[in-house]
Amino acid sequence: MRARKRKRTRTCIPTSTWQGTLACSRNLCRIGGHPQHVLARTDYASISAKQVVLISGGGSGHEPAHAGFIGEGMLTGAVLGGVFASPSSAAVLSAIKALAGPPGCLLIVKNYTGDRLNFGIAMEKARAAGIKCEMCIVGDDCALPKDKGITGRRGIAGTLFVHKCAGAAAAAGKNLEQVTAEARAAADSVASMGVALTTCTLPGAAPNPRLDGDLVEIGLGIHGEPGAEQCKWRPCDELVDEALKSILDPIKGGDDQPYLAPAAGSQVAVLINSLGGTPPMEIAVIGRRIVESLTARGLVVARCASGALMTSLDMAGFSVSLLLLTPERASLLDAPTSAPAWPVVHDLTAPAAAAVADPLSGESSSALSGSGLEPAVAAKVKSAAEALVAAEPQLTEWDMVAGDGDCGITMKRGASRVLQDMAQYPSAADGALLALAESVKESMGGERCCAERKRSGNCCVCLRTQTQTQHRHRHWHRYRHRHRQRRRHTHRHRHKRGLHADILRRPGGRRRDEN
């Protein structure tokens, strides 16, 4: 799939992207006709007359940023450049002149040289034309030193916190100076760190092999720029801890001051961002560890949001952004917005819901209440289960060809549970099969669970049916013997009384052997 992207060109992708964005939305419109495109809210004319306008932007390839964050309570417009290329100053100036009204305009810019130059030139030209215009630079990347020459730290996903805080302040009716102050305060209070397992694949270019094999890069930039360090692959929890250390621990070889230094008990907001190739399932695993680690550090995770928000094409990786919270800043994050890409921000200060008791727990505990299988049976069950565990790679390989690739791990999970529970199986055959079915039910999913459980249940029913049938056969034989004895006795009694002749007569009075 990554190789097939070579058939696309970097020049046509941005155009197709904004065309698709407009085709699927009725809340956005296009401003002007510059090669680098400007998208805005359809109601921008009425908005600019009464509140501060917010404009951001940058290179394409980070979708849903930046157009996905246009909406009430966030951005008024976004200027889109080519793939990983800053928009031109002419495109930015066109956005300012089209969108800005008497209350003024705030530009929110990620700290990259091209963005700063082009947005800065446009701001100066707008000011010269009499438009009130300010700019907020966001440099939240902790992969680079604080004093990195004249360029400084890069702007990455933490910029979205700045969009939200400034957008909520503007929607609340604050003036340009107040909105700018809120944006800059948020920018000074946010820090981010990324971890990548692969680089991104640019349209029309060959895949970059820099992270092939088992290498991981800490601090890889959202344009594929080199990070702070490369290391061997490590489990997810260790990678998350490494990212948080880069944000919260003192900087080695620096001024011994961390990028972010919250006091114990401070509230923070967390933004967990997929870089494009990380599915929601893995983002949830990352989020669990982030909350655990921050809580262990004595911090209060008051707000949490996650999703693919500022991506790097198809890069497999994540970034975590921390924002120091004040009561006012928390209210800005909680303020409503219609921006389609802004995720749900969860308030984690409320107590977590208690787990509900399992209504089926009694069934499994009653099934696993025996003293163990007979030694010969236990040896057979153990041998079969261990064989399934050992066959997991082969079963998975076969299922990847014929199905969805889950057969091996599913069978291994069920066999491992049987090995764990078999010491508590009853010795009776029917009870043991029911207990085995419970182990399968608790550990296996998919159609195999139903099939194996049904097979075990059927065997148990057969055993019980066989026992009941044998009992019924014995009872039936006794009944037939007694019934035959009564019939013989009755027949002899009637024969002695001559009643057999009456029985053999026809209704017409003749005997059956008469003509």
N, C-alpha and C positions, 0 to 999 in steps of 0.2 A: 504494500500500500504506500509506504514512504517513497519507494522508487517511482511509482506511478505519478507522483506529484511533479516529476520532472517534465511531464507533458504540459503542465500549466505554465503561464508566464506571469512574472511579477507585475507586469503593467496592467493586465486585464483583471486580475483578482480584485483590487480595490473598487473598480467600477462596478463589477458584478456584485460585490458585497453591498454597496450602498443602494444599488438598484433592488436587490432582494430585500434589504431592510425596509425600503419604502413600499415595496409591493406587499409586504406582510403587515404593514401598520398604517393606521389612519391618524396617528397622533404626531407624525413627523412630516416635515417638508424640506425641500432642498433650496438653498440660498445661492444665487449666482450661478456662474458656469465655469468656474475655475477647474483645471484638471484635478487639483486636490479639492475635495468636495466638502461643503458646509451643510450640515443637517441641523434643523432647529425644531422647536415645538411649533405646532400649527397656530397656536394662540399667542405667539411671541409679541405681536403688535400690541395687544392689550396688556400683556405682562410688563413689557419694557416701559410703559407709561407710568407704572405705579410701584415698581420694585427694582432692586439691583439685578442686573443680568449676569449670569455666570456662564463663561465660555472656557472649555478645555479642549484637549485634542492631542494629536501626535500621530505616529505612524500606525498604519493598519497592521493586522496580525495579532492584535491583543483582544479581539472580540470576546465578550460583548462590549468591552471598553473600546471607544468612548461613547458611541451613539446609544448604547443600551442604558446609559445613565442620564439621558435626557428625559425630563419630566418635571412635574410639579414637585417642589421640594428638593430638587437637585439641579442639574444643568439646564440652561436655556438652549444652548447650542454646542456643537462639537465640530472641530475642523479635522478632517481626515486626510492624512498623507498617504504616500505609497507604503508598501510593505516595509516596516521598520525604518521609514524615512519621515523626517519632519515635514509638516505642511509648509508651504511657502508663506512668506510674510504677506504677500498679496491676498492669499486666501484667508489668513487670520484677520487682516484689515477689513476685508469684505464682510466677515462675520461681525466684527465690532460695529461697523457702520450700519449694517442691516438690523442688528438686534439691540444695540444700546439705546437707552432713552435718557430722559433727564436725571433719573436717580444714579446713572452711571453703570459701569461694567467692571467685573473682576475676572481676570484671566488666571486660571489655575494650571500651572505648568510643571511637568515632571522635569527633574534636573538632568537634562541632556543638552549637549552643546547646541545642536541644531534647533531644538525646541526653544531654548532660551534666546538664541539669536533672533529667530523669526518671530516669535511672540513678542520679544522685546522691541524689535524694529516696528512692528505693527502698533504696539502700545504708544511709542513715541509719536508716530504719525497720527494716531487717533487723538492724542493730547494736543498736538499742533492744530488739529482741526476743531478743537474745542470740546471734545468728548471726554467726560470724566472717566478715567480708566486707571486701574491698579492691577498689580500682578503679585501672585503668591507662588513661590518656588517650593516644591516638595522634593526633599532628598532623604528618603527613609531607609535606604538600603544599608544594612549593617555589614555587608561583605567588604566594604571599602573603609579605609581610615577616615576619621572625622576631618582631618586636615589634608585631604588628598589634593594637593596643589590648588589650582584655580578652578578646577571643575567641581570638586566636592563629591558628595555621595549621590548615587543614582536615585531617581524616583521610580518606585514600583507600586505594588498593590495597596500600600498604605495611603496612597493618594486618594483612594475612594472614600476613606474616612473624612478627608478634607472636603471632598465634594459634598458629602452628606451634611456635615456640620455647617458649611458655608451656605448650602442650598436651603437648609431649614432656617438659618438666620435671615436670609433674604426673603423667604416666604413669610416670615414673621414681621416683615416691614422695617427691618433695621437699615440704616443708611450705609453708604459705601464704606465709610471708615470703620463702622462697627462690624460689617460683614468681613472686611479684609482682616480686621483684628482677630475675629473668630477663626478664620481660615489659617492665618499664620500661627495662632496658638495651637491649633490642632496639628499643624505640620511640625511644630516643635515638640509635640508630645507623642508622636507616632514613630515606631521603628519596625522594620521588617527584615526577614531573612528567608531566602529560598534554598531549596535542595532539589537537584535534578538528577534523574537516572539516565536520561537521554538528552541530547541536544534537539533543537527543532529543525525541521526540514523546510527550507525556503522553496517557494514555488519556482520551478524551472531549474533548480539546483540539485546536485547529488546529495544524498544523506551525509551528514558530517560524522565521521567515525571516531570522534574524539572520546566519546564515552562508551565505545563498544566494549563488550566483555562485562566484567563485574565492577567497573569504576562508577563512583558517585561523585558529583561535584557540589560542594557546599558554597552557596552564594552565587551560582550561575545567574547571569543577567537575563532579563526578559527578551533581549535580542540575541541571546546566545553568547554574550561576552563572557570571558573567563571569570570564574568565581574566586573565592578566597583560597580554597584548597581542593584537591582531589583525594579521595580515599577509597579503600575497598568497600564493597557493598556490606552494609550492616542492617540488622533488623530495624523495623520502622520506629520502635520506641527510642532506640539509640540515635537515629537521625533526627527525630523531633527534639530530643534533649540537646543535641548539638546545636540545632537552630536556636533554641531558647537561650543556651549559654552565650551564643554570639550576641544576643540582644541584651541580656541582663547581667552578664558577668563582666568584671573589669577587663579592659582591652590589654592583651599581652604586648609589651613593648611600647605602649602608649602612655597616656597620662593616668593610667589606672582607674579611669572613670568609665563606667559602662555607657552604652548608647542610651539606655533607658534605666533610670534608677528610682523605681517606685519604693516607697517605704512599706514596711510590713503592714498588712491590713489594707493597703490601697486597692481601689477598684480599678479594673482594667477591662477594656473591650477587646475581643479577639476576632480577627478576620482570617479564616482558613481558605486559602485560594488554590484552586487547581490550575496548574500551568498549561492545561489543555489536554493532556493524555492521562490524567489521573481520574478514575471513575469515582462516583459518589461513595461507593462502598469503602474505598481506601481513604477517602477524605474523612469518613466517619471514624475510622480507626485512628487516624492522625488526630482528630479532634478529641477523642477519648484521652489520648496521652497528653495532649496540651493542657487540658483541664486538670488532669492528675498532677502534672509537674508544676503548674503554676500554683495550685492549691498547696502542694508540698512546700513551695517557697514562701508561703504565708500571704499570697496575694488572693484577692477575691475576684473571680471571673464573673463580672456583673452582666456583661452582654457578650453574645457569641453569634457569629454569622459565618456561613460557609457556602462554597460553590465555585464554579468556573467563572471568575469575575474579571481578572486581568490576565489573559493567557499569553502564551508564546507559541502560537500555532499548535503543533502537536506534541510539544515537549512533555515528557512524563516526569512529573515532579510536583512540588507544592511550595507555597510560601506561607508564612505565618506573620501577621501584623498585630502588634500590640499598641493600644491607644490608652494613655492615662486618662481616667475619667474624673470629672467633677460633676456635681449634680446638674449644672446647666448643660454641660456637654452630653451627659446621658440623655437629657430631655431632647437635645437636638438629634441624637441618633434615633430616639423613639418617635420623632415627629413623622407624620405620614408622608409618603411620596408615591408618585405614579410612575416613577422610572421603572421600566419593565425588568431590567437586569438586577436591580437592587434586591438582595435576598431578605428573607425574614430575619429580623434581629431578635434573638431569644433573650428574655430577661431571666438570668440564672440566679438572681437573688432570692427568688421564691423557693421554698423547700421542694426538694424532689419528691415526686409521688412514690408512695410505698408500693412495693411489689404485691400483687394480688395472689392469694393462695391458689395453688394449682388444684382444681377440683378432681383431677385424675391421680393425685399423688397417692391416695389410699389404694387404688387398684394395683399400682406397681409395687407398693410396699407389701401388699398381701401376697402378690405372686412370688416375691423374693423373700419368702419366709421359711425356706427349707433348710436342711442341714447338709445339702450337697448331693451331687449325683453319685450313683454307684461307681466304684473305681474304674471298671471297664468302660462304662458309658462316658465318664468324665474324660478318659484318655482319648476316646474317639472324637468327642466334641472339641477338645483342646487341639487335637491334631488338625481337624478341619478348619478351625478358626485361625490357627497360626498359618496354615497354607494360604488362606484368603489374604491375610496381612502381607505375607511375602509376595503374593501375586499382584499387589496393587499397581506397580509400575506397568506391568504387561496389560492388565485390564484397562488402565487409563489410556495406554497407547492404542489399544484396539478401539476403545470407545471414541477416541478423537477422530478416528477414521469413519466409524459407523454412526456416531451419535454426537453428544455434547461434551464428552470428555470427563464426566463425573462418576463413571461406574466404579473405577478403582478406589477412589477415596471414599465413596459411599459404602462400598463393601468392606473396606478396611475399618471404617468407623463402626459399622455394625459388628464385625468380628471382634474388634477390640473391646466393645462393650460386653459381648458375650463372655470373653475371657475374664473381664472384671467381675461379672455378676454370677458366674457359674457356681461359685462356692456357696451361693445362697439358693440354688435351685432345689426344689423338692426331689426326692429320690424316685417317686412314682412317675411312670412314663408320661401320663396325661398332664400332670402338674408341671413336669419339667418342660414339656413342649409349650405350655401356656407361659411359663416364665421366660423361655427363650423368645417367644413372640413379644413379650413386654420389653425385653432388652432391645429387640429390633425396632419396635415402635418408638422407643425413647431416643434412639441414636441415629436411625437412618431416615432419609427423606426420599422423595421421588417415587416412581412406580415400583422400584425394587423393594421398598419398605412394605408396601401393600402386598406385593406378591409373596415375599418371604413370610410375612405375618399370616397371610391367608393360608399358605402352605402349612405352616406350623399349626395354625388353628384347625385346619382340615384333618391333619394327622391326629390331633388331640380328639376331635369329634369322632374320627374313625375308631380310635381306641375305646372311647367311651361307648360308642354305638355297638362295637363288637362285644363289649362286656354286657351291655344291656340286652343285645340279641341272644347271647348265650343264656342269660337268665330267662328270657322269654321262651326260648326253645325248651329249657328244662320244665318250665311251668306248663307249656303246651303239651309236652309228652305226658306229664302227670294227668292233665285234664283229659286227654284222649284215652288214656288207660282207664280212668274212672268211668268215662262215658261209655266205652265198649263194654265194661263190666255191667253197667246198668242195662244196656240194650240186650245183652245175652240173658240177663235175669228176667227181663220183661217178656222176651220172646218165649222162653221156656214156660213161664207162668201162663201166658195166653194159650200155648199149645195144649197144655194140660186141660184147660177149660174148654177147648174146641173152638176158640175164637178165631183161629187161623183160617177156618173155612169161610167165615163171614168176611174176613178181610180180603180173601181172594175172589169173592164174587163180584160180578159186574153190576152196574146200576140196574140193569134189566132183570136181575135175579139169576142170571146164568153164571156159571163158573167161567173163568177166563180160558180154560182148556176145552170148553164145549163149543161145538159148531153152531 
